[in-house]
Amino acid sequence: MAIIFDNEALNNTISKLSEREKELKCLYKVQGILNDNLPVDKFFMEIVKHIWGGWQYPNITRVKITFEGKVYKESGWEETEWVQSSPIVIDNKVSGKIEVFYTKFIKIISDSQFLPEEQKLLDTIAHKVSSYIFSLRLKKTIEAIDQDRSNTDEIAESVNALLPVNSDVYWIWRDEMACKIAEKLDMGKFGVKAIYLIGSVKNATAGPASDIDLMLHFGGSEQQKAELKCWLEGWSLCLAEMNMARTGYKTEGLLDLHFITDFDIEKQSSYAVMITSVDNRAKLLKKTTKG
């Protein structure tokens, strides 16, 4: 009996496995840097210099870290519109971000040059970085308490190492809920091609009364749209009750919906401009695999 090989499928599988191998090597490299217990400035530069190999096009990949007003990047390259980022969160407060750039155009994948797995990789690295900085600052905070210093401002100024006083928990749980909505959304049933997060939650600036702004690339019928709105209204009311219990702020709903069409994307009109925006790019939560 003859065995027929699908060369295209085989090559695709090999390509995907190769990308996963690069991502694992990248994470091993990050873990090695974490284990070196470096000072903060050197730690960030080591991350900048060594994580580029985890991306699909390593030769045109450049990394920039912004942390508490300081910028860590290698010289000799210019920032482009092809960028993805993930926040550095220290004790529920956004203290910076890691950005990965492609310095030139290769090809579009899901409204971006980046693979969906690459955003997950970056999020994982940012989480590890956040945990590392948190542990350093927790240690310094405990040391300050043990020393019974009355003027902790002096310590903070000298070592810039105490934990933040205020938190950004408002955007964090909203972001988690937006991801959960996208996970549960039946794209085909409701005629949705893609769902994005925009606004204050995406920008990590949401307050206790902030909405969760969702942008939906819609291509279905009016009936599907009506059913989608009903489905999301249930989420909106439930989230409003959650927010009321957490903050004491009463709202009629917590979701703010923005619909865009193929025409909007083609003409770059309405909210669709945020899909490719350099300064205020929408965060893709989920996209249909069709078309």
ChimeraX commands (.cxc) that place a marker at each C-alpha (Angstrom):
marker #1 position 0.00,0.00,0.00 radius 0.5
marker #1 position 1.42,3.36,-1.09 radius 0.5
marker #1 position 1.85,6.10,1.47 radius 0.5
marker #1 position 1.09,9.62,0.22 radius 0.5
marker #1 position 2.89,12.45,1.96 radius 0.5
marker #1 position 1.47,15.95,2.01 radius 0.5
marker #1 position 4.71,17.93,1.66 radius 0.5
marker #1 position 3.05,21.28,2.29 radius 0.5
marker #1 position 1.46,20.09,5.53 radius 0.5
marker #1 position 4.73,18.50,6.61 radius 0.5
marker #1 position 6.67,21.69,5.92 radius 0.5
marker #1 position 4.10,23.75,7.84 radius 0.5
marker #1 position 4.40,21.40,10.82 radius 0.5
marker #1 position 8.20,21.58,10.74 radius 0.5
marker #1 position 8.05,25.39,10.51 radius 0.5
marker #1 position 5.72,25.62,13.52 radius 0.5
marker #1 position 7.90,23.27,15.56 radius 0.5
marker #1 position 10.95,25.34,14.65 radius 0.5
marker #1 position 9.23,28.51,15.93 radius 0.5
marker #1 position 8.28,26.79,19.20 radius 0.5
marker #1 position 11.91,25.64,19.58 radius 0.5
marker #1 position 13.11,29.24,19.24 radius 0.5
marker #1 position 10.57,30.39,21.83 radius 0.5
marker #1 position 11.70,27.74,24.31 radius 0.5
marker #1 position 15.36,28.68,23.82 radius 0.5
marker #1 position 14.41,32.31,24.39 radius 0.5
marker #1 position 12.68,31.45,27.67 radius 0.5
marker #1 position 15.68,29.38,28.78 radius 0.5
marker #1 position 17.88,32.40,28.08 radius 0.5
marker #1 position 15.57,34.64,30.14 radius 0.5
marker #1 position 15.65,32.16,33.01 radius 0.5
marker #1 position 19.45,32.14,32.88 radius 0.5
marker #1 position 19.50,35.94,33.16 radius 0.5
marker #1 position 17.08,35.77,36.08 radius 0.5
marker #1 position 19.34,33.28,37.85 radius 0.5
marker #1 position 22.33,35.64,37.59 radius 0.5
marker #1 position 20.78,38.04,40.18 radius 0.5
marker #1 position 21.98,41.13,38.31 radius 0.5
marker #1 position 21.47,44.78,39.30 radius 0.5
marker #1 position 18.35,46.24,37.72 radius 0.5
marker #1 position 20.05,48.31,34.99 radius 0.5
marker #1 position 22.28,45.45,33.84 radius 0.5
marker #1 position 19.39,43.00,34.11 radius 0.5
marker #1 position 17.23,45.05,31.73 radius 0.5
marker #1 position 20.06,45.41,29.21 radius 0.5
marker #1 position 20.68,41.67,29.26 radius 0.5
marker #1 position 17.00,41.09,28.46 radius 0.5
marker #1 position 17.20,43.67,25.65 radius 0.5
marker #1 position 20.29,41.99,24.16 radius 0.5
marker #1 position 19.18,38.37,24.32 radius 0.5
marker #1 position 15.47,37.80,23.73 radius 0.5
marker #1 position 15.36,38.73,20.02 radius 0.5
marker #1 position 16.13,35.14,19.03 radius 0.5
marker #1 position 12.65,33.99,20.05 radius 0.5
marker #1 position 10.94,35.85,17.23 radius 0.5
marker #1 position 10.15,34.72,13.68 radius 0.5
marker #1 position 12.52,37.23,12.07 radius 0.5
marker #1 position 15.39,37.56,14.57 radius 0.5
marker #1 position 17.65,39.50,12.20 radius 0.5
marker #1 position 15.24,42.45,12.12 radius 0.5
marker #1 position 14.04,42.13,15.74 radius 0.5
marker #1 position 14.97,44.86,18.22 radius 0.5
marker #1 position 13.93,45.24,21.86 radius 0.5
marker #1 position 13.23,48.30,23.99 radius 0.5
marker #1 position 12.39,48.39,27.70 radius 0.5
marker #1 position 10.93,51.43,29.40 radius 0.5
marker #1 position 10.90,51.35,33.19 radius 0.5
marker #1 position 10.09,54.22,35.54 radius 0.5
marker #1 position 11.23,56.88,33.11 radius 0.5
marker #1 position 14.41,55.10,31.99 radius 0.5
marker #1 position 14.86,53.56,28.56 radius 0.5
marker #1 position 16.94,50.47,27.85 radius 0.5
marker #1 position 17.77,49.71,24.20 radius 0.5
marker #1 position 20.74,49.06,21.97 radius 0.5
marker #1 position 21.91,51.81,19.62 radius 0.5
marker #1 position 21.91,51.80,15.84 radius 0.5
marker #1 position 18.26,51.23,14.98 radius 0.5
marker #1 position 15.06,53.27,14.58 radius 0.5
marker #1 position 11.62,52.46,15.95 radius 0.5
marker #1 position 8.94,51.47,13.42 radius 0.5
marker #1 position 5.19,50.96,13.34 radius 0.5
marker #1 position 5.75,47.18,13.60 radius 0.5
marker #1 position 5.73,46.79,17.35 radius 0.5
marker #1 position 4.15,44.69,20.07 radius 0.5
marker #1 position 4.38,45.33,23.80 radius 0.5
marker #1 position 3.60,43.92,27.22 radius 0.5
marker #1 position 3.48,45.82,30.55 radius 0.5
marker #1 position 5.88,45.39,33.45 radius 0.5
marker #1 position 3.58,45.22,36.48 radius 0.5
marker #1 position 5.05,45.55,39.96 radius 0.5
marker #1 position 2.63,44.73,42.79 radius 0.5
marker #1 position -0.41,45.56,40.63 radius 0.5
marker #1 position 1.06,48.83,39.33 radius 0.5
marker #1 position 2.27,49.36,35.76 radius 0.5
marker #1 position 5.89,50.52,36.04 radius 0.5
marker #1 position 7.01,50.09,32.45 radius 0.5
marker #1 position 6.79,47.93,29.35 radius 0.5
marker #1 position 8.78,45.70,27.04 radius 0.5
marker #1 position 8.45,46.46,23.33 radius 0.5
marker #1 position 9.58,44.28,20.45 radius 0.5
marker #1 position 10.03,45.91,17.03 radius 0.5
marker #1 position 10.51,44.61,13.53 radius 0.5
marker #1 position 12.72,47.15,11.79 radius 0.5
marker #1 position 11.30,46.49,8.32 radius 0.5
marker #1 position 8.26,44.98,6.63 radius 0.5
marker #1 position 8.17,41.29,5.69 radius 0.5
marker #1 position 4.53,40.17,5.53 radius 0.5
marker #1 position 1.21,40.62,7.35 radius 0.5
marker #1 position -0.13,37.97,9.73 radius 0.5
marker #1 position -3.46,38.69,11.46 radius 0.5
marker #1 position -3.24,42.48,10.98 radius 0.5
marker #1 position 0.38,42.40,12.12 radius 0.5
marker #1 position 3.78,41.00,11.24 radius 0.5
marker #1 position 3.86,39.20,14.57 radius 0.5
marker #1 position 2.63,35.67,15.22 radius 0.5
marker #1 position -0.02,35.27,17.95 radius 0.5
marker #1 position 2.42,32.99,19.77 radius 0.5
marker #1 position 4.96,35.81,19.85 radius 0.5
marker #1 position 2.63,38.00,21.88 radius 0.5
marker #1 position 2.20,35.12,24.33 radius 0.5
marker #1 position 5.99,34.77,24.48 radius 0.5
marker #1 position 6.40,38.48,25.19 radius 0.5
marker #1 position 3.69,38.38,27.86 radius 0.5
marker #1 position 5.49,35.46,29.52 radius 0.5
marker #1 position 8.80,37.31,29.49 radius 0.5
marker #1 position 7.19,40.48,30.87 radius 0.5
marker #1 position 5.60,38.45,33.66 radius 0.5
marker #1 position 8.95,36.89,34.56 radius 0.5
marker #1 position 10.63,40.31,34.51 radius 0.5
marker #1 position 7.87,41.76,36.69 radius 0.5
marker #1 position 8.24,38.95,39.22 radius 0.5
marker #1 position 12.02,39.42,39.32 radius 0.5
marker #1 position 11.78,43.18,40.00 radius 0.5
marker #1 position 9.02,42.60,42.54 radius 0.5
marker #1 position 11.19,40.11,44.45 radius 0.5
marker #1 position 14.11,42.57,44.49 radius 0.5
marker #1 position 11.93,45.36,45.80 radius 0.5
marker #1 position 10.17,43.17,48.30 radius 0.5
marker #1 position 13.56,42.24,49.71 radius 0.5
marker #1 position 14.57,45.92,49.96 radius 0.5
marker #1 position 11.23,46.82,51.53 radius 0.5
marker #1 position 11.62,44.12,54.18 radius 0.5
marker #1 position 15.16,45.27,54.86 radius 0.5
marker #1 position 13.92,48.83,55.32 radius 0.5
marker #1 position 11.27,47.67,57.79 radius 0.5
marker #1 position 13.81,45.55,59.68 radius 0.5
marker #1 position 16.11,48.55,59.96 radius 0.5
marker #1 position 13.20,50.51,61.45 radius 0.5
marker #1 position 14.05,53.54,59.39 radius 0.5
marker #1 position 11.66,56.42,60.02 radius 0.5
marker #1 position 12.47,58.05,56.69 radius 0.5
marker #1 position 11.75,55.45,54.02 radius 0.5
marker #1 position 11.82,58.21,51.36 radius 0.5
marker #1 position 15.58,58.37,51.86 radius 0.5
marker #1 position 15.86,54.66,51.14 radius 0.5
marker #1 position 13.63,54.89,48.08 radius 0.5
marker #1 position 15.68,57.76,46.71 radius 0.5
marker #1 position 19.00,56.07,47.30 radius 0.5
marker #1 position 18.21,52.64,45.93 radius 0.5
marker #1 position 14.97,53.28,44.00 radius 0.5
marker #1 position 13.82,49.93,45.32 radius 0.5
marker #1 position 10.67,50.14,47.45 radius 0.5
marker #1 position 7.36,48.71,46.29 radius 0.5
marker #1 position 4.76,51.12,44.85 radius 0.5
marker #1 position 2.15,52.55,47.19 radius 0.5
marker #1 position -0.74,52.80,44.74 radius 0.5
marker #1 position -2.02,49.95,42.59 radius 0.5
marker #1 position -3.56,49.68,39.15 radius 0.5
marker #1 position -5.94,46.83,39.95 radius 0.5
marker #1 position -8.78,48.52,38.06 radius 0.5
marker #1 position -7.30,47.87,34.63 radius 0.5
marker #1 position -5.87,44.47,35.50 radius 0.5
marker #1 position -9.13,42.64,36.27 radius 0.5
marker #1 position -10.87,44.47,33.41 radius 0.5
marker #1 position -8.18,43.26,31.02 radius 0.5
marker #1 position -8.62,39.71,32.33 radius 0.5
marker #1 position -12.39,39.93,31.80 radius 0.5
marker #1 position -11.95,41.24,28.25 radius 0.5
marker #1 position -9.74,38.26,27.47 radius 0.5
marker #1 position -12.32,35.92,29.01 radius 0.5
marker #1 position -15.11,37.44,26.89 radius 0.5
marker #1 position -13.01,36.95,23.75 radius 0.5
marker #1 position -12.27,33.36,24.77 radius 0.5
marker #1 position -15.98,32.55,25.20 radius 0.5
marker #1 position -17.19,34.46,22.12 radius 0.5
marker #1 position -18.48,32.20,19.33 radius 0.5
marker #1 position -17.13,34.15,16.36 radius 0.5
marker #1 position -18.98,32.21,13.67 radius 0.5
marker #1 position -22.33,32.24,15.45 radius 0.5
marker #1 position -22.35,36.02,15.86 radius 0.5
marker #1 position -20.59,37.03,12.63 radius 0.5
marker #1 position -17.52,38.48,14.32 radius 0.5
marker #1 position -14.22,38.48,12.42 radius 0.5
marker #1 position -12.06,39.93,15.18 radius 0.5
marker #1 position -12.34,41.46,18.63 radius 0.5
marker #1 position -9.97,44.10,19.99 radius 0.5
marker #1 position -9.43,45.90,23.28 radius 0.5
marker #1 position -9.04,49.69,23.14 radius 0.5
marker #1 position -9.27,52.63,25.51 radius 0.5
marker #1 position -8.17,53.05,29.11 radius 0.5
marker #1 position -8.08,49.32,29.92 radius 0.5
marker #1 position -5.77,48.60,26.99 radius 0.5
marker #1 position -3.62,51.58,28.00 radius 0.5
marker #1 position -3.50,50.40,31.65 radius 0.5
marker #1 position -4.97,53.70,32.88 radius 0.5
marker #1 position -8.49,52.59,33.83 radius 0.5
marker #1 position -10.02,53.95,37.02 radius 0.5
marker #1 position -12.78,52.55,39.27 radius 0.5
marker #1 position -15.57,53.79,36.99 radius 0.5
marker #1 position -13.94,53.09,33.61 radius 0.5
marker #1 position -15.68,51.14,30.86 radius 0.5
marker #1 position -14.15,48.20,29.04 radius 0.5
marker #1 position -13.98,49.37,25.41 radius 0.5
marker #1 position -14.28,46.53,22.91 radius 0.5
marker #1 position -13.91,47.02,19.16 radius 0.5
marker #1 position -15.59,44.33,17.08 radius 0.5
marker #1 position -14.82,43.71,13.42 radius 0.5
marker #1 position -18.31,42.62,12.37 radius 0.5
marker #1 position -19.35,40.93,9.14 radius 0.5
marker #1 position -22.65,39.28,9.99 radius 0.5
marker #1 position -26.36,40.02,9.57 radius 0.5
marker #1 position -28.50,42.44,11.56 radius 0.5
marker #1 position -30.00,39.44,13.35 radius 0.5
marker #1 position -26.54,38.26,14.37 radius 0.5
marker #1 position -25.67,41.76,15.52 radius 0.5
marker #1 position -28.77,41.95,17.69 radius 0.5
marker #1 position -28.02,38.56,19.24 radius 0.5
marker #1 position -24.39,39.57,19.81 radius 0.5
marker #1 position -25.45,42.73,21.59 radius 0.5
marker #1 position -27.78,40.72,23.84 radius 0.5
marker #1 position -24.99,38.27,24.67 radius 0.5
marker #1 position -22.57,41.06,25.50 radius 0.5
marker #1 position -25.22,42.95,27.48 radius 0.5
marker #1 position -25.32,40.02,29.90 radius 0.5
marker #1 position -21.57,40.31,30.40 radius 0.5
marker #1 position -21.82,44.07,30.74 radius 0.5
marker #1 position -24.41,43.93,33.53 radius 0.5
marker #1 position -22.56,41.18,35.41 radius 0.5
marker #1 position -19.28,43.08,35.21 radius 0.5
marker #1 position -21.01,46.22,36.45 radius 0.5
marker #1 position -22.17,44.31,39.52 radius 0.5
marker #1 position -18.64,43.00,40.07 radius 0.5
marker #1 position -17.27,46.52,39.80 radius 0.5
marker #1 position -19.91,47.81,42.24 radius 0.5
marker #1 position -18.85,45.19,44.80 radius 0.5
marker #1 position -15.16,46.02,44.30 radius 0.5
marker #1 position -15.26,49.81,44.17 radius 0.5
marker #1 position -18.69,51.07,45.23 radius 0.5
marker #1 position -19.18,52.72,41.81 radius 0.5
marker #1 position -22.58,51.98,40.27 radius 0.5
marker #1 position -22.88,51.90,36.47 radius 0.5
marker #1 position -25.54,50.72,34.05 radius 0.5
marker #1 position -23.03,48.41,32.37 radius 0.5
marker #1 position -19.29,48.07,32.01 radius 0.5
marker #1 position -18.87,47.27,28.30 radius 0.5
marker #1 position -18.67,49.96,25.64 radius 0.5
marker #1 position -18.97,48.42,22.15 radius 0.5
marker #1 position -17.53,49.85,18.93 radius 0.5
marker #1 position -18.41,48.09,15.66 radius 0.5
marker #1 position -16.27,48.33,12.53 radius 0.5
marker #1 position -16.74,46.76,9.09 radius 0.5
marker #1 position -14.58,45.64,6.17 radius 0.5
marker #1 position -15.27,49.05,4.61 radius 0.5
marker #1 position -14.00,50.86,7.72 radius 0.5
marker #1 position -10.80,48.82,7.65 radius 0.5
marker #1 position -10.28,49.36,3.93 radius 0.5
marker #1 position -10.82,53.13,4.21 radius 0.5
marker #1 position -9.14,53.42,7.63 radius 0.5
marker #1 position -12.21,55.19,8.96 radius 0.5
marker #1 position -13.91,55.23,12.35 radius 0.5
marker #1 position -12.15,53.20,15.06 radius 0.5
marker #1 position -10.52,50.98,12.43 radius 0.5
marker #1 position -7.51,53.31,12.28 radius 0.5
marker #1 position -6.48,51.92,15.68 radius 0.5
marker #1 position -5.74,48.48,14.19 radius 0.5
marker #1 position -2.54,49.80,12.58 radius 0.5
marker #1 position -1.98,52.90,14.71 radius 0.5
marker #1 position 1.60,53.51,15.80 radius 0.5
marker #1 position 0.79,55.48,18.97 radius 0.5
marker #1 position -2.52,53.92,20.04 radius 0.5
marker #1 position -2.74,50.48,18.51 radius 0.5
marker #1 position -5.74,48.30,19.40 radius 0.5
marker #1 position -4.94,45.07,21.24 radius 0.5
marker #1 position -6.10,42.02,19.27 radius 0.5
marker #1 position -7.89,39.59,21.58 radius 0.5
marker #1 position -9.15,37.05,19.06 radius 0.5
marker #1 position -9.51,36.66,15.32 radius 0.5
marker #1 position -11.36,34.14,13.20 radius 0.5
marker #1 position -9.19,31.79,11.20 radius 0.5
marker #1 position -11.41,32.24,8.16 radius 0.5
marker #1 position -10.73,34.97,5.65 radius 0.5
marker link #1:1,2 radius 0.2
marker link #1:2,3 radius 0.2
marker link #1:3,4 radius 0.2
marker link #1:4,5 radius 0.2
marker link #1:5,6 radius 0.2
marker link #1:6,7 radius 0.2
marker link #1:7,8 radius 0.2
marker link #1:8,9 radius 0.2
marker link #1:9,10 radius 0.2
marker link #1:10,11 radius 0.2
marker link #1:11,12 radius 0.2
marker link #1:12,13 radius 0.2
marker link #1:13,14 radius 0.2
marker link #1:14,15 radius 0.2
marker link #1:15,16 radius 0.2
marker link #1:16,17 radius 0.2
marker link #1:17,18 radius 0.2
marker link #1:18,19 radius 0.2
marker link #1:19,20 radius 0.2
marker link #1:20,21 radius 0.2
marker link #1:21,22 radius 0.2
marker link #1:22,23 radius 0.2
marker link #1:23,24 radius 0.2
marker link #1:24,25 radius 0.2
marker link #1:25,26 radius 0.2
marker link #1:26,27 radius 0.2
marker link #1:27,28 radius 0.2
marker link #1:28,29 radius 0.2
marker link #1:29,30 radius 0.2
marker link #1:30,31 radius 0.2
marker link #1:31,32 radius 0.2
marker link #1:32,33 radius 0.2
marker link #1:33,34 radius 0.2
marker link #1:34,35 radius 0.2
marker link #1:35,36 radius 0.2
marker link #1:36,37 radius 0.2
marker link #1:37,38 radius 0.2
marker link #1:38,39 radius 0.2
marker link #1:39,40 radius 0.2
marker link #1:40,41 radius 0.2
marker link #1:41,42 radius 0.2
marker link #1:42,43 radius 0.2
marker link #1:43,44 radius 0.2
marker link #1:44,45 radius 0.2
marker link #1:45,46 radius 0.2
marker link #1:46,47 radius 0.2
marker link #1:47,48 radius 0.2
marker link #1:48,49 radius 0.2
marker link #1:49,50 radius 0.2
marker link #1:50,51 radius 0.2
marker link #1:51,52 radius 0.2
marker link #1:52,53 radius 0.2
marker link #1:53,54 radius 0.2
marker link #1:54,55 radius 0.2
marker link #1:55,56 radius 0.2
marker link #1:56,57 radius 0.2
marker link #1:57,58 radius 0.2
marker link #1:58,59 radius 0.2
marker link #1:59,60 radius 0.2
marker link #1:60,61 radius 0.2
marker link #1:61,62 radius 0.2
marker link #1:62,63 radius 0.2
marker link #1:63,64 radius 0.2
marker link #1:64,65 radius 0.2
marker link #1:65,66 radius 0.2
marker link #1:66,67 radius 0.2
marker link #1:67,68 radius 0.2
marker link #1:68,69 radius 0.2
marker link #1:69,70 radius 0.2
marker link #1:70,71 radius 0.2
marker link #1:71,72 radius 0.2
marker link #1:72,73 radius 0.2
marker link #1:73,74 radius 0.2
marker link #1:74,75 radius 0.2
marker link #1:75,76 radius 0.2
marker link #1:76,77 radius 0.2
marker link #1:77,78 radius 0.2
marker link #1:78,79 radius 0.2
marker link #1:79,80 radius 0.2
marker link #1:80,81 radius 0.2
marker link #1:81,82 radius 0.2
marker link #1:82,83 radius 0.2
marker link #1:83,84 radius 0.2
marker link #1:84,85 radius 0.2
marker link #1:85,86 radius 0.2
marker link #1:86,87 radius 0.2
marker link #1:87,88 radius 0.2
marker link #1:88,89 radius 0.2
marker link #1:89,90 radius 0.2
marker link #1:90,91 radius 0.2
marker link #1:91,92 radius 0.2
marker link #1:92,93 radius 0.2
marker link #1:93,94 radius 0.2
marker link #1:94,95 radius 0.2
marker link #1:95,96 radius 0.2
marker link #1:96,97 radius 0.2
marker link #1:97,98 radius 0.2
marker link #1:98,99 radius 0.2
marker link #1:99,100 radius 0.2
marker link #1:100,101 radius 0.2
marker link #1:101,102 radius 0.2
marker link #1:102,103 radius 0.2
marker link #1:103,104 radius 0.2
marker link #1:104,105 radius 0.2
marker link #1:105,106 radius 0.2
marker link #1:106,107 radius 0.2
marker link #1:107,108 radius 0.2
marker link #1:108,109 radius 0.2
marker link #1:109,110 radius 0.2
marker link #1:110,111 radius 0.2
marker link #1:111,112 radius 0.2
marker link #1:112,113 radius 0.2
marker link #1:113,114 radius 0.2
marker link #1:114,115 radius 0.2
marker link #1:115,116 radius 0.2
marker link #1:116,117 radius 0.2
marker link #1:117,118 radius 0.2
marker link #1:118,119 radius 0.2
marker link #1:119,120 radius 0.2
marker link #1:120,121 radius 0.2
marker link #1:121,122 radius 0.2
marker link #1:122,123 radius 0.2
marker link #1:123,124 radius 0.2
marker link #1:124,125 radius 0.2
marker link #1:125,126 radius 0.2
marker link #1:126,127 radius 0.2
marker link #1:127,128 radius 0.2
marker link #1:128,129 radius 0.2
marker link #1:129,130 radius 0.2
marker link #1:130,131 radius 0.2
marker link #1:131,132 radius 0.2
marker link #1:132,133 radius 0.2
marker link #1:133,134 radius 0.2
marker link #1:134,135 radius 0.2
marker link #1:135,136 radius 0.2
marker link #1:136,137 radius 0.2
marker link #1:137,138 radius 0.2
marker link #1:138,139 radius 0.2
marker link #1:139,140 radius 0.2
marker link #1:140,141 radius 0.2
marker link #1:141,142 radius 0.2
marker link #1:142,143 radius 0.2
marker link #1:143,144 radius 0.2
marker link #1:144,145 radius 0.2
marker link #1:145,146 radius 0.2
marker link #1:146,147 radius 0.2
marker link #1:147,148 radius 0.2
marker link #1:148,149 radius 0.2
marker link #1:149,150 radius 0.2
marker link #1:150,151 radius 0.2
marker link #1:151,152 radius 0.2
marker link #1:152,153 radius 0.2
marker link #1:153,154 radius 0.2
marker link #1:154,155 radius 0.2
marker link #1:155,156 radius 0.2
marker link #1:156,157 radius 0.2
marker link #1:157,158 radius 0.2
marker link #1:158,159 radius 0.2
marker link #1:159,160 radius 0.2
marker link #1:160,161 radius 0.2
marker link #1:161,162 radius 0.2
marker link #1:162,163 radius 0.2
marker link #1:163,164 radius 0.2
marker link #1:164,165 radius 0.2
marker link #1:165,166 radius 0.2
marker link #1:166,167 radius 0.2
marker link #1:167,168 radius 0.2
marker link #1:168,169 radius 0.2
marker link #1:169,170 radius 0.2
marker link #1:170,171 radius 0.2
marker link #1:171,172 radius 0.2
marker link #1:172,173 radius 0.2
marker link #1:173,174 radius 0.2
marker link #1:174,175 radius 0.2
marker link #1:175,176 radius 0.2
marker link #1:176,177 radius 0.2
marker link #1:177,178 radius 0.2
marker link #1:178,179 radius 0.2
marker link #1:179,180 radius 0.2
marker link #1:180,181 radius 0.2
marker link #1:181,182 radius 0.2
marker link #1:182,183 radius 0.2
marker link #1:183,184 radius 0.2
marker link #1:184,185 radius 0.2
marker link #1:185,186 radius 0.2
marker link #1:186,187 radius 0.2
marker link #1:187,188 radius 0.2
marker link #1:188,189 radius 0.2
marker link #1:189,190 radius 0.2
marker link #1:190,191 radius 0.2
marker link #1:191,192 radius 0.2
marker link #1:192,193 radius 0.2
marker link #1:193,194 radius 0.2
marker link #1:194,195 radius 0.2
marker link #1:195,196 radius 0.2
marker link #1:196,197 radius 0.2
marker link #1:197,198 radius 0.2
marker link #1:198,199 radius 0.2
marker link #1:199,200 radius 0.2
marker link #1:200,201 radius 0.2
marker link #1:201,202 radius 0.2
marker link #1:202,203 radius 0.2
marker link #1:203,204 radius 0.2
marker link #1:204,205 radius 0.2
marker link #1:205,206 radius 0.2
marker link #1:206,207 radius 0.2
marker link #1:207,208 radius 0.2
marker link #1:208,209 radius 0.2
marker link #1:209,210 radius 0.2
marker link #1:210,211 radius 0.2
marker link #1:211,212 radius 0.2
marker link #1:212,213 radius 0.2
marker link #1:213,214 radius 0.2
marker link #1:214,215 radius 0.2
marker link #1:215,216 radius 0.2
marker link #1:216,217 radius 0.2
marker link #1:217,218 radius 0.2
marker link #1:218,219 radius 0.2
marker link #1:219,220 radius 0.2
marker link #1:220,221 radius 0.2
marker link #1:221,222 radius 0.2
marker link #1:222,223 radius 0.2
marker link #1:223,224 radius 0.2
marker link #1:224,225 radius 0.2
marker link #1:225,226 radius 0.2
marker link #1:226,227 radius 0.2
marker link #1:227,228 radius 0.2
marker link #1:228,229 radius 0.2
marker link #1:229,230 radius 0.2
marker link #1:230,231 radius 0.2
marker link #1:231,232 radius 0.2
marker link #1:232,233 radius 0.2
marker link #1:233,234 radius 0.2
marker link #1:234,235 radius 0.2
marker link #1:235,236 radius 0.2
marker link #1:236,237 radius 0.2
marker link #1:237,238 radius 0.2
marker link #1:238,239 radius 0.2
marker link #1:239,240 radius 0.2
marker link #1:240,241 radius 0.2
marker link #1:241,242 radius 0.2
marker link #1:242,243 radius 0.2
marker link #1:243,244 radius 0.2
marker link #1:244,245 radius 0.2
marker link #1:245,246 radius 0.2
marker link #1:246,247 radius 0.2
marker link #1:247,248 radius 0.2
marker link #1:248,249 radius 0.2
marker link #1:249,250 radius 0.2
marker link #1:250,251 radius 0.2
marker link #1:251,252 radius 0.2
marker link #1:252,253 radius 0.2
marker link #1:253,254 radius 0.2
marker link #1:254,255 radius 0.2
marker link #1:255,256 radius 0.2
marker link #1:256,257 radius 0.2
marker link #1:257,258 radius 0.2
marker link #1:258,259 radius 0.2
marker link #1:259,260 radius 0.2
marker link #1:260,261 radius 0.2
marker link #1:261,262 radius 0.2
marker link #1:262,263 radius 0.2
marker link #1:263,264 radius 0.2
marker link #1:264,265 radius 0.2
marker link #1:265,266 radius 0.2
marker link #1:266,267 radius 0.2
marker link #1:267,268 radius 0.2
marker link #1:268,269 radius 0.2
marker link #1:269,270 radius 0.2
marker link #1:270,271 radius 0.2
marker link #1:271,272 radius 0.2
marker link #1:272,273 radius 0.2
marker link #1:273,274 radius 0.2
marker link #1:274,275 radius 0.2
marker link #1:275,276 radius 0.2
marker link #1:276,277 radius 0.2
marker link #1:277,278 radius 0.2
marker link #1:278,279 radius 0.2
marker link #1:279,280 radius 0.2
marker link #1:280,281 radius 0.2
marker link #1:281,282 radius 0.2
marker link #1:282,283 radius 0.2
marker link #1:283,284 radius 0.2
marker link #1:284,285 radius 0.2
marker link #1:285,286 radius 0.2
marker link #1:286,287 radius 0.2
marker link #1:287,288 radius 0.2
marker link #1:288,289 radius 0.2
marker link #1:289,290 radius 0.2
marker link #1:290,291 radius 0.2
view
